[in-house]
Structures are given as structure tokens and as C-alpha cells.
Amino acid sequence: MIAIDWGTSSLRAFRLDPQGRVIDSRRSDQGVLASAGRFEAVLDEIAQGWDDRLVAMAGMVGSRQGWHEVAYVACPAGLNEIAQGMRRIESSVPGDREVWIAPGLSVVHADGVHDVMRGEETQICGLLDRLGPGSHLACLAGTHCKHLRIDDGRIRDFSTAMTGELFQVLSEHSILGRLMQPGPHDAQGFARGLDHATLDGDLIEHLFAVRTHGLFDVLPASALRSFLSGLLIGHELRRLPAQAQTVHLIAPPALLEPYTTALTRRGHRVQVHDEQVSARGLYALARRLGLPMA
């Protein structure tokens, strides 16, 4: 089968054997925004040479702005509920492809506020069969970071932190970025940001320290971006339980070290899972529906 994670700005395609092992993969910058009006052509191009009939997709391709909108499934939800929310779509993609899109997930918090995810749920689906019974924490690092609680194979609750997007806005479009200079990840600057996040006060108070650390040479200009990153991630992780737990982390390469460091410094054990887990999640959903894997 072919599993596709089709996001706003890019897509990743994986070819899986009948046992769910990834045997090939491809990337493209033809995300949902760039593919509007020609989704079938983009799918045909990315799958050239792969003769698999089944195509299972997740991500913004199933949003209102995507190829076909697929409704959210309300949490708590496990593999069965998410699989039942998948929808087959009509298409004229060459090769007689059978195209399915996975649903997103929604949750309503105790305060009545909604939260949603679309695409990340397949990463968690790739973990559910492996986690076993009991309660588990998962962190999906990215532009919008997701924190999830999983109980006995079901996604019980989750929340979203706009950490990555906030970092981009503050570093590129605010006064905090004026003193910054480009440079590699600075471990010392990042650690100082994590420590600053543990002080009394809220994030909105702590942010200006990024500027003053530059003005008074507390940190070199090349370390200020890492300080801001540590500050934001540190505040994000304040929501986690104080007691040490295992956190299942899925992160792109650029965020793997920062989040591992931040979680470890808070006393948590980190178990890292590779990004191919999304393909395994789509495979698990297809299996639950009894779809042909050829």
C-alpha cells in the first residue's frame, strides 16, 4: 500500500509491504496549498512506478481546504473509531487506485474549549498497538506541538501549543529578533532559556529577557535564538505532570535534540519514535477496515 502524509506545505509518501514495513519513501514540496485544484495529478506524480492499488492519506488533504473534507472524530478514540471515520473518495488517478483519507481528531476540554489535530493522529495510531495497557504520555513536536494522554490504547485527551509558530513570529517579526544573529543550535543558550522558564512569572513577562540578554551581553547574539527556543519550550512543558514519567516523543530532526534535552531536564524519560510512524499508523487503520494491502 501507499501511505501519504499530505500537509499544508509538503507531502511525504511511503510504500509499505503487506506486513507494514516501509520499503521506499519520497518527499515533495507540493503541499495542499500548492496542489489546490490538481490533487489527482500530484498523487499520480508522487506514486509513479509504485503499482500498489491502495492509497491511504492523512493530514490537511482531508481539511476544508484540501482534496476532500473528512469530519473529525471526537475523543476519546482508539484505532477502531478512527478507522471508521476514514472515507473513500472518488478519483480518476491512473492505475485504478483506491484512495482513502483518514479523519482528524477533536476534543472538548473541561472549560468548553475545543482542540483539533489533523495528520498527527496517524503518528499516534502507529504507536497505539505498541504501547500496551495503562496510561501513556506522548509529545508530537512541530510548528503546533501536540501533547496527548493515551489510556489503554485510546487517545483520551490532547492539547496544542503553538510553540514553533510563535518562535518564528517572535524571532522574525518582533523586536526580539533585532539583536539575533544566525547560528547553529547553542546548547548553553537553550539551557538558559529552559532555566528562565522555571522562574516565577508568565511567558509574556519572560520574553523581554531575550532582548535584555542581548543588550547587556549576557549571551552572544548567535545564542539568542536558542535562548528564545528554550524559553518557549520550557513554558510549553510546564503543563506536564511534575512526577517523572516516560514521554513518547515524535519530532523532526531539528527538534529532536531540543525536546529530548528539555524533557530530560524536567526529569522525564524520553522514548523516541521515528517519523515513519505515521505510515505505520495509516497501515494500522487500513488493517482495521480490512482494506486490501496489495
C-alpha positions as CSV (number, residue, x, y, z in Angstrom):
1,M,0.0,0.0,0.0
2,I,0.9,3.7,-0.3
3,A,0.7,5.9,2.8
4,I,0.8,9.6,2.3
5,D,1.1,12.4,4.9
6,W,-0.1,15.4,3.0
7,G,0.4,18.6,4.9
8,T,-0.1,22.3,4.1
9,S,3.3,22.9,2.6
10,S,4.7,19.5,1.8
11,L,3.9,15.8,1.5
12,R,5.6,12.5,2.3
13,A,4.8,9.3,0.5
14,F,5.7,5.8,1.8
15,R,5.4,2.5,0.1
16,L,4.7,-0.4,2.5
17,D,4.9,-4.1,2.0
18,P,2.0,-6.3,3.1
19,Q,3.5,-6.6,6.6
20,G,3.6,-2.8,7.1
21,R,7.3,-2.3,6.6
22,V,8.4,0.8,4.7
23,I,10.3,-0.2,1.6
24,D,10.5,3.2,-0.2
25,S,9.7,6.8,0.5
26,R,9.5,10.1,-1.3
27,R,9.1,13.8,-0.4
28,S,7.6,16.7,-2.3
29,D,7.0,20.4,-1.7
30,Q,3.6,20.0,-3.3
31,G,1.6,20.5,-0.1
32,V,-2.1,21.2,0.0
33,L,-1.7,24.9,-0.8
34,A,0.4,24.2,-3.9
35,S,-1.8,21.3,-5.0
36,A,-5.2,23.0,-5.0
37,G,-7.2,22.0,-8.0
38,R,-4.8,19.3,-9.1
39,F,-4.6,16.8,-6.3
40,E,-5.0,13.8,-8.6
41,A,-2.1,14.9,-10.8
42,V,0.2,15.4,-7.7
43,L,-0.8,12.0,-6.3
44,D,-0.1,10.3,-9.7
45,E,3.3,12.0,-9.9
46,I,4.5,11.1,-6.4
47,A,3.3,7.5,-6.9
48,Q,4.9,7.0,-10.3
49,G,6.4,3.5,-10.5
50,W,4.5,2.2,-7.5
51,D,1.8,-0.2,-8.7
52,D,0.1,-0.5,-5.3
53,R,-3.7,0.0,-5.6
54,L,-4.5,1.1,-2.1
55,V,-3.6,4.7,-1.1
56,A,-4.3,5.9,2.4
57,M,-3.7,9.6,3.2
58,A,-3.8,11.8,6.2
59,G,-3.2,15.5,7.0
60,M,-4.6,18.7,5.6
61,V,-5.5,16.9,2.4
62,G,-8.7,15.9,4.4
63,S,-9.4,19.5,5.6
64,R,-11.9,22.0,4.2
65,Q,-9.1,23.5,2.1
66,G,-7.9,20.0,0.9
67,W,-8.9,17.4,-1.6
68,H,-11.9,16.2,0.3
69,E,-13.1,17.2,3.8
70,V,-13.3,14.4,6.2
71,A,-15.0,15.0,9.5
72,Y,-13.2,15.0,12.9
73,V,-13.6,12.0,15.2
74,A,-14.3,13.0,18.8
75,C,-12.0,11.8,21.6
76,P,-11.8,9.5,23.4
77,A,-11.0,7.4,20.4
78,G,-8.9,4.4,19.5
79,L,-7.9,2.7,16.3
80,N,-11.4,1.3,15.7
81,E,-13.2,4.7,15.9
82,I,-10.5,6.5,13.8
83,A,-10.6,3.7,11.2
84,Q,-14.4,4.0,11.0
85,G,-14.0,7.7,10.3
86,M,-11.9,7.1,7.2
87,R,-13.6,8.0,3.9
88,R,-13.0,6.6,0.4
89,I,-13.0,9.3,-2.3
90,E,-13.8,9.2,-6.0
91,S,-10.8,9.8,-8.2
92,S,-9.6,9.3,-11.7
93,V,-5.9,8.7,-10.7
94,P,-4.4,6.3,-13.2
95,G,-3.8,2.7,-12.0
96,D,-7.3,2.1,-10.6
97,R,-6.1,3.5,-7.2
98,E,-8.4,3.0,-4.2
99,V,-7.9,6.3,-2.3
100,W,-8.9,6.8,1.3
101,I,-8.4,9.8,3.6
102,A,-8.1,9.5,7.4
103,P,-10.1,11.8,9.7
104,G,-8.7,14.3,12.2
105,L,-9.4,14.2,15.9
106,S,-11.2,16.7,18.1
107,V,-11.6,17.1,21.9
108,V,-13.5,19.4,24.2
109,H,-11.7,20.4,27.3
110,A,-13.3,20.8,30.7
111,D,-13.5,24.6,30.1
112,G,-15.6,24.0,26.9
113,V,-12.8,25.0,24.6
114,H,-12.2,22.7,21.5
115,D,-8.9,21.4,20.2
116,V,-8.2,19.6,17.0
117,M,-5.5,17.8,15.1
118,R,-5.3,16.6,11.6
119,G,-2.4,14.4,10.4
120,E,-0.7,13.9,13.8
121,E,-3.3,11.3,14.8
122,T,-1.8,8.8,12.4
123,Q,1.5,9.1,14.2
124,I,-0.2,8.1,17.4
125,C,-2.1,5.3,15.6
126,G,1.3,3.9,14.7
127,L,2.1,3.8,18.4
128,L,-1.2,2.5,19.9
129,D,-0.6,-1.2,19.3
130,R,2.9,-0.9,20.7
131,L,2.2,0.9,23.9
132,G,0.2,-1.8,25.7
133,P,-2.3,-1.2,28.5
134,G,-2.1,1.6,31.0
135,S,-1.6,5.4,30.8
136,H,1.0,7.0,28.5
137,L,2.1,10.5,27.5
138,A,3.1,11.5,24.0
139,C,4.6,14.6,22.6
140,L,4.5,15.4,18.9
141,A,6.9,18.3,18.3
142,G,6.4,20.6,15.4
143,T,5.0,24.0,14.4
144,H,2.0,23.3,16.6
145,C,3.1,20.8,19.2
146,K,0.6,18.2,20.5
147,H,0.6,16.7,24.0
148,L,-1.5,13.6,24.4
149,R,-2.7,11.3,27.1
150,I,-3.3,7.7,26.0
151,D,-5.3,5.3,28.2
152,D,-5.5,1.6,27.4
153,G,-5.0,2.1,23.6
154,R,-7.3,5.1,23.3
155,I,-6.5,8.8,22.9
156,R,-8.1,10.3,25.9
157,D,-7.1,13.9,25.7
158,F,-4.7,16.3,23.9
159,S,-3.7,19.9,23.8
160,T,-1.9,22.1,21.3
161,A,1.0,24.5,21.9
162,M,1.8,26.9,19.1
163,T,5.5,26.9,20.1
164,G,7.1,26.6,16.7
165,E,4.9,29.2,15.1
166,L,5.4,31.6,18.0
167,F,9.1,31.1,17.8
168,Q,9.1,32.0,14.1
169,V,6.9,35.1,14.6
170,L,8.9,36.4,17.5
171,S,12.4,35.8,16.0
172,E,11.5,37.2,12.6
173,H,8.8,39.8,13.1
174,S,9.3,41.3,16.5
175,I,11.8,43.5,18.4
176,L,13.3,40.3,19.9
177,G,14.8,39.4,16.6
178,R,16.6,42.7,16.1
179,L,19.7,41.6,18.1
180,M,19.8,38.0,16.9
181,Q,22.4,36.6,14.6
182,P,22.1,33.3,12.7
183,G,24.0,30.4,14.0
184,P,23.7,26.7,14.9
185,H,21.8,25.4,17.9
186,D,23.5,26.8,21.0
187,A,23.2,24.3,23.9
188,Q,24.2,26.8,26.6
189,G,21.8,29.4,25.3
190,F,19.0,26.8,25.1
191,A,19.7,25.6,28.6
192,R,19.5,29.1,30.0
193,G,16.1,29.6,28.3
194,L,14.9,26.4,29.9
195,D,16.0,27.6,33.3
196,H,14.5,31.0,32.8
197,A,11.1,29.3,32.1
198,T,11.2,27.8,35.6
199,L,11.3,31.2,37.3
200,D,8.2,32.9,38.7
201,G,6.2,34.7,36.2
202,D,4.4,34.1,32.9
203,L,5.8,33.8,29.4
204,I,4.6,37.2,28.5
205,E,6.8,38.6,31.3
206,H,9.8,36.4,30.5
207,L,10.0,37.1,26.8
208,F,11.7,40.5,27.1
209,A,14.7,38.8,28.7
210,V,15.6,37.7,25.2
211,R,16.3,41.3,24.3
212,T,18.0,42.3,27.6
213,H,20.3,39.3,27.4
214,G,21.5,40.7,24.1
215,L,21.7,44.3,25.2
216,F,23.9,43.5,28.2
217,D,25.9,40.7,26.6
218,V,24.6,38.0,28.9
219,L,24.6,35.9,25.8
220,P,26.2,36.3,22.4
221,A,23.9,37.4,19.6
222,S,24.3,34.0,17.9
223,A,22.8,32.3,21.1
224,L,19.7,34.4,21.4
225,R,17.6,32.3,19.1
226,S,18.4,29.2,21.1
227,F,17.6,31.1,24.3
228,L,14.2,32.0,22.9
229,S,13.6,28.4,21.8
230,G,14.5,27.1,25.3
231,L,12.2,29.7,26.9
232,L,9.2,28.8,24.7
233,I,9.7,25.0,25.0
234,G,10.3,25.3,28.7
235,H,7.0,27.1,29.2
236,E,5.3,24.6,27.0
237,L,6.5,21.7,29.1
238,R,5.3,23.3,32.3
239,R,1.9,21.7,31.6
240,L,3.3,18.2,32.0
241,P,2.9,16.3,35.3
242,A,5.7,17.1,37.8
243,Q,6.4,13.5,38.6
244,A,8.8,11.7,36.3
245,Q,7.2,9.7,33.5
246,T,8.1,8.2,30.2
247,V,7.2,10.6,27.3
248,H,6.9,9.1,23.8
249,L,8.5,11.7,21.5
250,I,8.0,12.1,17.8
251,A,9.9,15.0,16.3
252,P,11.5,16.2,13.1
253,P,15.3,16.1,13.2
254,A,15.7,19.8,14.0
255,L,13.6,19.5,17.1
256,L,14.7,16.1,18.4
257,E,17.6,17.3,20.4
258,P,15.9,20.3,21.9
259,Y,12.8,18.4,23.1
260,T,14.8,15.5,24.3
261,T,17.0,17.8,26.4
262,A,14.1,19.8,27.7
263,L,12.1,16.7,28.8
264,T,15.1,15.1,30.3
265,R,15.9,18.2,32.3
266,R,12.4,18.0,33.8
267,G,13.1,14.5,35.0
268,H,11.2,12.6,32.3
269,R,12.3,9.5,30.5
270,V,12.2,10.0,26.7
271,Q,11.4,7.3,24.2
272,V,12.0,8.5,20.7
273,H,10.0,7.2,17.7
274,D,10.9,7.9,14.1
275,E,8.7,9.9,11.8
276,Q,7.8,6.8,9.7
277,V,5.4,6.0,12.5
278,S,2.7,8.0,10.5
279,A,3.0,5.4,7.7
280,R,2.6,2.6,10.2
281,G,-0.4,4.4,11.6
282,L,-2.1,4.5,8.2
283,Y,-1.3,0.9,7.8
284,A,-2.9,0.0,11.1
285,L,-6.1,1.9,10.2
286,A,-6.3,0.2,6.8
287,R,-5.9,-3.2,8.5
288,R,-8.8,-2.3,10.9
289,L,-11.0,-1.6,7.9
290,G,-10.0,-4.8,6.2
291,L,-8.7,-3.0,3.1
292,P,-6.6,-4.9,0.6
293,M,-2.9,-4.3,1.2
294,A,-1.7,-5.1,-2.4
